[in-house]
Amino acid sequence: MPDLNLELQELVAEMEARRANVVAGGGPDRAKKQHEGGKMTARERIEHLLDSGSWLEFSTFTEHGGGPLMRGVEAPGEGVVTGRGTINGRQVFVFSQDFTVLGGSLGKMNAQKVTKIMDLAAKTGCPVIGLNDSAGARIQEGVDSLSGYGEIFYRNAIYSGAIPQISAILGPCAGGAVYSPALTDFVLMSEGTSYMFITGPEVIKSVTREDVTFDELGGAHVHTRRSGVAHLAGQGDEDTLRLVRSLLAYLPQNAKEKPPTRPTSDPVDRATPELLDVVVPDQRKPYAMHDVIESLVDDATFFEIQPHFARNILVGFAHLGGKVVGIVANNPKFMAGTLNIDASDKAARFIRTCDCFNIPILTLVDVTGFLPGVAQEHAGIIRHGAKMLYAYAEATVPKVTLITRKSYGGAYLAMNSRDMGADVVYAWPTAAVAVMGAEGAANIVYRREIQKSDNPAATRAEKIKQYKDTFDNPYVAAAKGYIDDVIAIEDTRRVLIQTFEMLEHKDEARPYKKHGNIPL
Ligand SMILES: CC(C)(COP(=O)(O)OP(=O)(O)OC[C@H]1O[C@@H](n2cnc3c(N)ncnc32)[C@H](O)[C@@H]1OP(=O)(O)O)[C@@H](O)C(=O)NCCC(=O)NCCSC(=O)CC(=O)O
């Protein structure tokens, strides 16, 4: 009879030895290289991201998918660490690519580890967070690795809108690999240590002869400012992971739930007299829309998304009376708050994100119109601007619009006017709703009269005043029911909170369709 106890001890020891081998990943030298490059290892990142003690790992003993070029190759953990944990007590699923193992490259079994936790996340209705640090498709595994990407992209698309998907880019993310993050709801990058591109500097040099560094081509600075590919950037791994935790606090677990509430001691009826000094009636004086938002929301806390991209429009999350709202606001400080292609894309995407995840939308309007110009027209502002209209109309979450000052022309509609589906529209006494500004309007409508006049300048001034007196106010629109009420600036927080409360159980049906066809 063998000694059962001894046999069991040996089995346990074997499991522990195997596990230790996997946990060591590519070994201390490669881990050291990660640290020297200013990066954490895959497991250190998980520890920083999740609540302490909440980690439950899966697929620890998965091995690589084989093939002639993989004979004799060891890949402990298969280059990715996968499992579940909690963030502020709420369950999330995580995959963390391990650059110390074959450069975190993605092969067949690596992809299987990832898709397993994606499927579990979908079945249990929880967010998925991907920590990306990978050299891309595993060259030795050929088409199997491409297929692996396909399996992940497919799920990214299928689960889109069902559960939140967040990507943190903490190292290389190149070639086909970029499309998984691009298909998720939010992309966060780490400043200085991460990059994303379809083809790298060497290929670009050989094809187009352009000289560009990794960072200039696809670093966090470029993607959060110019391309709009990334939504937020942190200063290094720790900061980026902190941002992921913060972002999650504004999102529900899945499309069937509402975002968590956040208790606040900020009174729901707090008056905001400070806004009387911010929004002055002189239409030419810009003001900081950030100041307006911070005055209105709980604890002056606005979690801005894409703060450096298309700064003419602001989007982000905040709480009103403890409940999450998504805010879309023109920013008169930048390009006079006009709407252009990038602003339309940014806003439309954000509106749809809010709608997917049951987040009511507050729209703050101060807009003179779409940005005029040949470049914008030729680049398709019609197609892009249409996305905003579509996204607002499509959204069934509570939608409240507040016109702070100007709201002119097509942009009036694109900023969620009543006709475009706003549930309630408010205006401040400083608001003006018109087809265009008084100067432009007078020049067109009274051109002949001005030309014929003995004193064209005086006639022009008189006509401008006439137009202003008629339309430069909220009352024409209010009289026709396009504005539900003109409200006191200092009373706005209370009014907004009560209005969103009123809309809390809004239920709006749409006609049967397979899915809509948003202009792209
Ligand atoms: C990402 C890098 C810039 C990182 O450079 P570093 O100097 O930091 O690291 P490194 O080159 O020493 O790589 C670390 C370890 O990962 C291995 N390694 C790197 N890239 C790999 C890959 N794609 N497949 C398999 N192994 C790979 C290296 O051999 C090395 O192993 P060891 O530690 O044992 O020495 C570089 O590795 C690189 O350019 N890799 C190739 C990227 C690429 O072309 N991927 C395929 C994309 S095609 C694709 O995704 C499909 C598409 O584009 O559509």
Ligand as a Chemical Component Dictionary entry (heavy atoms), coordinates in Angstrom:
data_LIG
# 
_chem_comp.id                   LIG 
_chem_comp.type                 NON-POLYMER 
_chem_comp.pdbx_formal_charge   0 
_chem_comp.three_letter_code    LIG 
# 
loop_
_chem_comp_atom.comp_id 
_chem_comp_atom.atom_id 
_chem_comp_atom.alt_atom_id 
_chem_comp_atom.type_symbol 
_chem_comp_atom.charge 
_chem_comp_atom.model_Cartn_x 
_chem_comp_atom.model_Cartn_y 
_chem_comp_atom.model_Cartn_z 
_chem_comp_atom.pdbx_ordinal 
LIG C1  C1  C 0 7.392  44.901 -30.072 1  
LIG C2  C2  C 0 8.909  45.151 -30.198 2  
LIG C3  C3  C 0 9.088  46.571 -30.756 3  
LIG C4  C4  C 0 9.476  45.100 -28.772 4  
LIG O1  O1  O 0 10.886 45.246 -28.819 5  
LIG P1  P1  P 0 11.782 44.934 -27.548 6  
LIG O2  O2  O 0 13.190 45.244 -27.910 7  
LIG O3  O3  O 0 11.213 45.592 -26.352 8  
LIG O4  O4  O 0 11.612 43.382 -27.273 9  
LIG P2  P2  P 0 12.191 42.169 -28.104 10 
LIG O5  O5  O 0 12.243 42.447 -29.569 11 
LIG O6  O6  O 0 13.439 41.729 -27.428 12 
LIG O7  O7  O 0 11.045 41.087 -27.902 13 
LIG C5  C5  C 0 10.853 40.418 -26.665 14 
LIG C6  C6  C 0 10.705 38.949 -26.924 15 
LIG O8  O8  O 0 9.511  38.735 -27.674 16 
LIG C7  C7  C 0 9.792  38.018 -28.870 17 
LIG N1  N1  N 0 8.884  38.511 -29.888 18 
LIG C8  C8  C 0 8.749  39.769 -30.309 19 
LIG N2  N2  N 0 7.795  39.867 -31.221 20 
LIG C9  C9  C 0 7.278  38.632 -31.382 21 
LIG C10 C10 C 0 6.247  38.093 -32.159 22 
LIG N3  N3  N 0 5.492  38.869 -32.903 23 
LIG N4  N4  N 0 6.009  36.781 -32.107 24 
LIG C11 C11 C 0 6.738  35.996 -31.278 25 
LIG N5  N5  N 0 7.708  36.454 -30.508 26 
LIG C12 C12 C 0 7.997  37.764 -30.539 27 
LIG C13 C13 C 0 11.220 38.358 -29.167 28 
LIG O9  O9  O 0 11.798 37.358 -29.947 29 
LIG C14 C14 C 0 11.822 38.397 -27.770 30 
LIG O10 O10 O 0 12.026 37.077 -27.322 31 
LIG P3  P3  P 0 13.203 36.713 -26.314 32 
LIG O11 O11 O 0 12.905 37.428 -25.049 33 
LIG O12 O12 O 0 13.109 35.231 -26.189 34 
LIG O13 O13 O 0 14.465 37.190 -26.950 35 
LIG C15 C15 C 0 9.596  44.128 -31.103 36 
LIG O14 O14 O 0 9.628  42.882 -30.418 37 
LIG C16 C16 C 0 8.908  43.943 -32.403 38 
LIG O15 O15 O 0 8.986  44.830 -33.289 39 
LIG N6  N6  N 0 8.303  42.792 -32.559 40 
LIG C17 C17 C 0 7.618  42.440 -33.800 41 
LIG C18 C18 C 0 6.287  43.109 -33.855 42 
LIG C19 C19 C 0 5.484  42.571 -35.021 43 
LIG O16 O16 O 0 5.822  42.807 -36.157 44 
LIG N7  N7  N 0 4.488  41.771 -34.663 45 
LIG C20 C20 C 0 3.696  41.063 -35.595 46 
LIG C21 C21 C 0 2.643  41.964 -35.941 47 
LIG S1  S1  S 0 1.711  41.311 -37.259 48 
LIG C22 C22 C 0 0.166  41.371 -36.702 49 
LIG O17 O17 O 0 -0.077 41.560 -35.568 50 
LIG C23 C23 C 0 -0.886 41.187 -37.736 51 
LIG C24 C24 C 0 -1.157 42.455 -38.511 52 
LIG O18 O18 O 0 -0.406 43.380 -38.506 53 
LIG O19 O19 O 0 -2.209 42.536 -39.140 54 
# 
loop_
_chem_comp_bond.comp_id 
_chem_comp_bond.atom_id_1 
_chem_comp_bond.atom_id_2 
_chem_comp_bond.value_order 
_chem_comp_bond.pdbx_ordinal 
LIG C1  C2  SING 1  
LIG C2  C3  SING 2  
LIG C2  C4  SING 3  
LIG C2  C15 SING 4  
LIG C4  O1  SING 5  
LIG O1  P1  SING 6  
LIG P1  O2  DOUB 7  
LIG P1  O3  SING 8  
LIG P1  O4  SING 9  
LIG O4  P2  SING 10 
LIG P2  O5  DOUB 11 
LIG P2  O6  SING 12 
LIG P2  O7  SING 13 
LIG O7  C5  SING 14 
LIG C5  C6  SING 15 
LIG C6  O8  SING 16 
LIG C6  C14 SING 17 
LIG O8  C7  SING 18 
LIG C7  N1  SING 19 
LIG C7  C13 SING 20 
LIG N1  C8  SING 21 
LIG N1  C12 SING 22 
LIG C8  N2  DOUB 23 
LIG N2  C9  SING 24 
LIG C9  C10 SING 25 
LIG C9  C12 DOUB 26 
LIG C10 N3  SING 27 
LIG C10 N4  DOUB 28 
LIG N4  C11 SING 29 
LIG C11 N5  DOUB 30 
LIG N5  C12 SING 31 
LIG C13 O9  SING 32 
LIG C13 C14 SING 33 
LIG C14 O10 SING 34 
LIG O10 P3  SING 35 
LIG P3  O11 DOUB 36 
LIG P3  O12 SING 37 
LIG P3  O13 SING 38 
LIG C15 O14 SING 39 
LIG C15 C16 SING 40 
LIG C16 O15 DOUB 41 
LIG C16 N6  SING 42 
LIG N6  C17 SING 43 
LIG C17 C18 SING 44 
LIG C18 C19 SING 45 
LIG C19 O16 DOUB 46 
LIG C19 N7  SING 47 
LIG N7  C20 SING 48 
LIG C20 C21 SING 49 
LIG C21 S1  SING 50 
LIG S1  C22 SING 51 
LIG C22 O17 DOUB 52 
LIG C22 C23 SING 53 
LIG C23 C24 SING 54 
LIG C24 O18 DOUB 55 
LIG C24 O19 SING 56 
# 
